[in-house]
Amino acid sequence: MTAPTPAPADRTVLLVGGTDQHLERAKDLGVRVVLLQHPDKTNAYQTALADVLLMIDYTDWATVRPLAEAAREVWGFDTVVSLTEGGLDMAARLNDHFGFPGTRPEVSRRMRNKYLMRQHLTDHGRLSIHWDRVTDRKSLDAFADRAGFPFIVKPTDATASFGLIRVNATGELDAAWERIEELRGRRTDRGSTLYTVTEFLMESYLDGPEFSVEAFSFAGRHVVVAVTEKLVDDTHFAELGHALPARLAPGEHARITAAVADFLDTMGVTDGPSHTELRLGSRGPVVIESHNRVGGGHINELVRAAYGIDLMAYGMAWPLGLVEPLAGPPKARAGACTRFVLRDPGTVTAVSGVEEVAARADVLAVEVSVSPGDPVRPLRDNWDRLGFAAVTAADTDAAIALCERLTRQIRIDVDPAAGAADEQAALVGAAA
């Protein structure tokens, strides 16, 4: 396998949005970076690292198009790349506008929009579950009559398990509709204005264990780099962790990878990373959703540790022609696991143990996102998690066991009474 190599000094990329890591991967290649970054996401590190910084709402085509055209005249970028959810559609649209190769705009859009994905798969005879769009309260009743219980309601254009609802019986339909009405028009995370919930989808509940497939497509040829085992709890939608290589029998592994390759072909994905989530249950492998980017939850760090493949680096290098295609799936050389830190609702009173965990050689990364005085919300989605630890070990079993032990060593003390008081005060204030 060939790793990405530094570029000639005259190569330039227009990077749409992204994290510090995405910008670092581009600079590691030796290319110039013209960064289109949302004002809410700009920080001092990115300002210093980018060769050019253009602060703009990069989801607005009418504003971005003339600015990108001017940027190409001035800096002559060779391609447009995004590895972040909010920038994928714009990067695809700009590549199409400038005649650069890559995944087409319509493909990127239906990968992001769950309704468009389901409709496309249905049109091509590739979907075996009930699904429909939520239009009004009566549409929930009609779907329940057709699909039965349980079923799932989800926003069509959101991430991180935000807004998912499991409806188990007729008596829960009114509450589900109230939740839908509550979420419409809301942002989908705690710190961004990029996503707003506008539309909901209903679909059959899928049984069986959940996995994700981390793949990279090279001009239409899909290489599965890893199958990741998801650590979940069916009482809520927050992911508890990820582990790889997934502990699968050879036949199960083959069924999953074949299903994902067929899915990517059907969707029209041709280039770049993908992260496809599915369940392997009584209906066989069924795709839940997919993204034409690297998976979240620190999956890239796990893949690097277990397989020696940096999917972010490939995602930046492939459009610039700076990496050779992978010949085939790599072999695992270790196991790796991410485990998220959770606590019951309340108010954080103390945090400790993070530095001790971070000092270990087998820890890939560790972080706690709360401090004393911060609220701990009831666990509904991925935004309610409080931190994580990512580790590597000899195999998957050992990595999971180590990760569970180390996350227990991270102490986040929570006062539940203070949390209840804060919640009551908020309710009183809202009523006033």
C-alpha positions in Angstrom: 0.0 0.0 0.0 1.2 3.4 -0.9 0.9 6.2 1.7 0.0 9.8 0.6 3.1 11.7 -0.4 3.9 15.4 -0.3 2.8 17.3 -3.3 4.7 19.6 -5.7 4.8 23.1 -4.3 2.3 24.4 -6.9 -0.7 22.3 -5.9 -3.6 24.1 -4.2 -6.8 22.7 -2.7 -10.0 24.6 -1.8 -11.1 23.0 1.5 -14.7 23.5 2.4 -15.2 23.6 6.2 -13.6 21.0 8.4 -11.7 20.4 11.6 -8.2 21.1 12.6 -7.3 17.5 11.6 -8.6 18.0 8.1 -6.5 21.1 7.7 -3.4 19.3 9.1 -3.8 16.4 6.6 -3.8 18.9 3.8 -0.7 20.8 5.1 1.1 17.4 5.7 0.8 16.9 1.9 2.7 20.1 1.2 -0.2 21.7 -0.7 -1.5 25.3 -0.4 -4.9 25.5 1.3 -7.6 28.0 0.6 -10.0 27.4 3.4 -13.7 28.2 3.2 -14.8 28.2 6.9 -18.1 29.0 8.6 -17.7 32.0 11.0 -19.0 29.8 13.8 -16.2 27.2 13.2 -13.2 29.5 12.7 -10.4 29.3 15.3 -6.9 30.8 15.8 -5.2 27.5 14.9 -6.9 27.2 11.5 -6.3 30.9 10.8 -2.6 30.4 11.3 -2.4 27.1 9.4 -4.4 27.9 6.3 -2.7 29.8 3.4 -5.9 31.7 2.7 -9.0 31.9 5.0 -12.4 33.0 3.6 -15.0 33.2 6.3 -18.4 32.5 4.9 -21.6 30.5 5.3 -20.4 27.7 3.0 -23.8 26.2 2.8 -25.1 29.1 0.7 -24.5 28.5 -3.0 -25.5 32.0 -4.1 -22.7 33.5 -1.9 -20.1 30.7 -2.3 -20.2 30.4 -6.1 -18.9 33.9 -7.0 -16.4 33.8 -4.2 -15.1 30.4 -5.3 -14.8 31.6 -8.9 -12.8 34.6 -7.7 -10.6 32.4 -5.5 -9.8 30.2 -8.4 -8.8 33.2 -10.5 -6.5 34.4 -7.8 -5.1 31.1 -6.3 -5.8 28.6 -9.0 -6.9 25.6 -6.8 -6.7 22.2 -8.4 -9.7 20.5 -6.7 -12.3 21.1 -4.0 -12.4 18.8 -0.9 -14.6 18.5 2.1 -14.4 15.9 4.8 -17.0 17.4 7.1 -20.8 16.8 6.9 -21.9 20.3 6.3 -19.4 20.9 3.5 -19.9 17.7 1.4 -22.7 18.9 -0.8 -21.0 22.3 -1.5 -17.7 20.6 -2.4 -19.4 18.2 -4.8 -21.3 21.1 -6.4 -18.2 23.2 -6.8 -16.2 20.3 -8.3 -19.1 19.8 -10.8 -19.1 23.6 -11.5 -15.4 23.7 -12.2 -15.3 20.4 -14.1 -13.2 18.5 -11.5 -13.7 14.8 -11.1 -15.3 13.3 -8.0 -18.7 12.3 -6.5 -21.4 14.2 -8.3 -23.7 16.7 -6.4 -26.9 14.6 -6.8 -25.0 11.6 -5.3 -23.7 13.6 -2.3 -27.2 15.1 -1.7 -29.0 11.7 -1.6 -26.2 10.3 0.7 -27.0 13.1 3.1 -30.8 13.2 2.9 -32.3 10.0 4.2 -35.6 10.5 2.3 -33.7 10.8 -1.0 -31.6 7.8 -0.1 -34.6 5.6 0.6 -36.4 6.8 -2.5 -33.4 6.0 -4.7 -32.9 2.6 -3.2 -36.7 1.8 -3.7 -36.5 3.0 -7.3 -33.7 0.5 -7.9 -35.3 -2.4 -6.1 -32.7 -2.3 -3.3 -34.9 -1.7 -0.3 -36.8 -4.4 1.7 -38.3 -2.3 4.5 -41.4 -0.1 5.0 -40.7 3.6 5.0 -42.6 6.9 4.3 -42.4 10.6 4.9 -44.1 12.1 7.9 -46.7 14.6 6.6 -49.1 15.1 9.6 -50.3 13.3 12.7 -52.5 10.9 10.6 -49.5 9.8 8.6 -48.1 8.1 11.8 -51.3 6.1 12.2 -51.3 5.1 8.6 -47.7 3.9 8.8 -48.3 2.0 12.0 -51.2 0.2 10.3 -49.0 -0.7 7.4 -45.6 -1.4 9.0 -46.6 -2.4 12.6 -44.6 -1.7 15.7 -42.0 -0.8 16.6 -40.9 1.7 14.0 -38.4 4.6 13.9 -39.0 8.3 13.2 -36.0 10.4 12.2 -35.1 13.7 10.7 -34.2 13.3 7.0 -31.2 15.6 7.1 -29.4 15.3 10.5 -26.5 13.6 12.2 -25.3 12.1 15.5 -28.6 10.3 16.2 -30.3 13.7 16.8 -34.1 13.5 16.9 -34.6 9.8 16.6 -37.8 8.4 18.0 -38.7 4.8 18.6 -42.5 4.2 18.5 -43.4 0.9 20.3 -47.2 1.0 20.5 -50.3 2.9 19.5 -50.3 4.7 22.9 -46.9 6.4 22.0 -48.1 8.0 18.7 -49.3 11.2 20.3 -46.0 11.6 22.2 -44.1 11.0 19.0 -46.0 13.6 17.1 -45.4 16.1 20.0 -41.7 15.4 19.8 -41.7 15.9 16.0 -43.5 19.3 16.4 -41.0 20.2 19.2 -38.0 19.5 17.0 -39.1 21.2 13.7 -37.0 24.3 13.1 -34.4 23.4 15.7 -30.7 23.1 15.2 -29.3 19.6 15.2 -26.4 20.2 17.6 -25.3 22.3 20.5 -23.0 24.7 18.8 -23.7 25.1 15.1 -26.2 26.8 12.9 -25.5 24.6 9.9 -28.4 22.1 10.2 -32.1 22.8 10.9 -34.6 20.0 11.3 -37.4 20.5 8.7 -38.7 17.0 7.7 -39.1 13.5 9.2 -39.0 10.0 7.9 -40.7 6.8 9.2 -39.1 3.4 8.7 -39.3 -0.2 9.9 -37.3 -1.0 13.0 -34.4 -3.2 12.2 -33.3 -6.0 14.6 -29.8 -7.5 15.0 -26.4 -6.1 15.8 -25.2 -2.9 14.3 -22.0 -2.3 12.3 -20.5 0.4 10.2 -18.3 -0.2 7.1 -15.4 2.2 6.5 -14.6 2.1 2.8 -12.7 4.2 0.2 -13.8 4.4 -3.4 -11.2 4.8 -6.2 -12.8 5.9 -9.5 -15.8 3.6 -8.8 -13.9 0.7 -7.2 -14.8 0.3 -3.5 -12.3 -1.0 -1.0 -13.6 -2.0 2.4 -10.9 -0.9 4.9 -12.7 -2.0 8.1 -15.9 -3.3 9.5 -16.6 -1.6 12.8 -18.7 -3.1 15.6 -21.0 -0.6 17.2 -21.5 -0.7 21.0 -25.1 0.3 21.6 -28.0 0.2 24.1 -31.5 -0.2 22.6 -33.0 1.9 25.3 -31.6 5.1 23.7 -29.9 6.2 20.4 -26.6 7.4 21.7 -23.7 5.3 20.5 -21.7 3.8 23.4 -18.6 3.1 21.4 -17.0 1.5 18.4 -14.6 -1.5 18.1 -12.7 -3.0 15.2 -12.1 -5.3 13.6 -15.7 -6.4 14.1 -16.0 -9.8 15.6 -17.8 -11.6 12.7 -17.8 -15.0 11.2 -16.3 -15.0 7.7 -19.7 -15.5 6.1 -21.2 -12.6 8.0 -18.3 -10.4 7.1 -18.7 -11.3 3.4 -22.5 -10.6 3.4 -21.9 -7.2 5.0 -19.2 -6.0 2.7 -21.1 -7.3 -0.4 -24.2 -5.4 0.7 -22.2 -2.2 1.2 -20.4 -2.5 -2.1 -23.8 -2.9 -3.9 -25.2 0.0 -1.9 -22.4 2.3 -2.9 -22.8 1.3 -6.6 -26.5 1.9 -6.5 -26.1 5.3 -4.9 -23.5 6.3 -7.4 -20.6 6.8 -5.1 -17.4 6.8 -7.1 -14.6 8.5 -5.1 -13.5 9.2 -1.6 -14.2 7.8 1.9 -17.6 6.5 3.0 -19.1 5.4 6.4 -22.1 3.1 6.0 -24.2 2.0 9.0 -26.3 -1.2 8.9 -27.8 -3.9 10.9 -27.4 -7.6 10.3 -30.7 -9.2 11.5 -33.6 -11.2 10.3 -33.9 -9.2 7.1 -30.2 -9.8 6.3 -27.8 -6.8 6.1 -29.9 -3.6 5.7 -28.3 -0.2 5.4 -29.6 2.3 7.9 -27.7 5.3 6.5 -24.5 6.3 4.9 -22.1 9.3 4.5 -19.6 10.1 1.9 -17.0 11.0 4.5 -14.9 9.4 7.3 -17.0 8.1 10.2 -17.3 10.1 13.4 -16.7 8.8 16.9 -12.9 8.8 16.4 -13.2 5.9 14.0 -10.3 7.2 11.9 -8.0 6.9 14.9 -9.2 3.3 15.4 -8.6 2.4 11.7 -5.1 4.0 11.8 -4.2 1.9 14.9 -5.6 -1.4 13.6 -4.9 -1.2 9.9 -2.3 1.5 9.4 -4.6 3.4 7.0 -5.4 7.1 7.6 -8.7 7.6 5.8 -8.6 11.4 6.3 -5.2 11.6 4.6 -6.5 9.4 1.7 -9.5 11.6 1.5 -7.3 14.7 1.0 -4.7 13.1 -1.2 -6.9 11.1 -3.7 -8.5 14.1 -5.4 -5.1 15.6 -5.8 -3.6 12.5 -7.4 -1.1 12.1 -4.5 -1.9 8.5 -3.5 -2.1 5.1 -5.3 -5.4 3.2 -4.9 -5.5 0.5 -2.3 -5.1 -2.9 -4.0 -7.6 -4.5 -1.6 -8.8 -4.7 2.0 -5.9 -4.4 4.4 -5.2 -6.9 7.1 -5.7 -6.0 10.8 -2.5 -5.8 12.8 -4.3 -4.9 16.2 -7.6 -4.2 17.7 -8.9 -0.8 18.7 -11.9 0.6 20.6 -13.6 3.9 21.4 -15.8 4.1 24.5 -17.8 7.1 25.4 -18.3 8.5 29.0 -21.8 8.7 30.2 -23.4 9.8 33.5 -26.9 10.3 34.9 -28.5 13.8 34.6 -27.4 16.5 37.0 -24.7 19.0 37.4 -21.0 18.2 37.2 -19.2 18.8 40.5 -15.7 17.4 39.8 -13.6 15.8 37.0 -10.5 13.7 37.5 -8.4 10.8 36.1 -8.1 12.2 32.5 -4.4 12.9 32.7 -3.6 9.5 34.1 -5.5 7.7 31.3 -3.9 10.0 28.6 -0.4 9.1 29.8 -0.7 5.5 28.8 1.1 4.3 25.6 -2.0 2.2 24.5 -4.3 5.2 24.6 -4.9 6.8 21.2 -6.9 9.8 22.5 -8.9 10.8 25.6 -11.1 13.8 26.2 -13.7 15.1 28.6 -16.0 17.8 27.3 -17.5 19.0 30.6 -16.2 20.9 33.6 -17.6 21.5 37.2 -20.8 23.5 36.9 -21.8 22.1 33.5 -25.2 20.4 33.2 -25.5 16.7 32.3 -28.6 16.2 30.1 -30.7 13.0 29.9 -29.1 10.7 27.4 -30.9 10.9 24.0 -28.3 11.2 21.3 -24.6 11.5 20.7 -24.5 15.2 21.8 -25.3 14.1 25.3 -22.1 12.2 25.8 -19.5 13.7 28.2 -16.2 12.4 26.8 -14.4 9.4 25.4 -11.3 7.2 25.5 -9.8 5.5 22.4 -7.3 2.6 22.8 -5.5 -0.1 21.0 -4.7 -3.6 22.1 -3.7 -7.0 20.7 -7.2 -7.8 19.4 -10.8 -6.5 19.6 -11.7 -8.3 22.8 -8.7 -6.9 24.6 -9.3 -3.4 23.2 -13.0 -3.4 24.4 -12.0 -4.7 27.9 -9.2 -2.1 28.2 -11.4 0.7 27.0 -14.2 -0.1 29.5 -11.7 -0.3 32.3 -10.1 3.1 31.5 -13.3 4.9 31.0 -14.3 3.8 34.5 -11.1 5.5 35.7 -12.3 8.8 34.3 -14.2 10.4 37.2 -17.0 12.7 36.5 -18.9 13.4 39.7 -22.5 14.6 39.2 -25.0 16.1 41.7 -28.4 14.9 40.6 -30.3 17.2 42.9 -28.6 20.3 41.4 -29.5 19.1 38.0 -33.2 18.7 39.0 -33.2 22.2 40.5 -31.7 23.7 37.4 -34.3 21.9 35.2 -37.2 23.1 37.4 -35.9 26.7 37.3 -35.7 26.5 33.5 -39.3 25.2 33.3 -40.5 28.0 35.6 -38.7 30.6 33.5 -40.1 29.2 30.3 -43.7 29.2 31.7 -43.2 32.9 32.9 
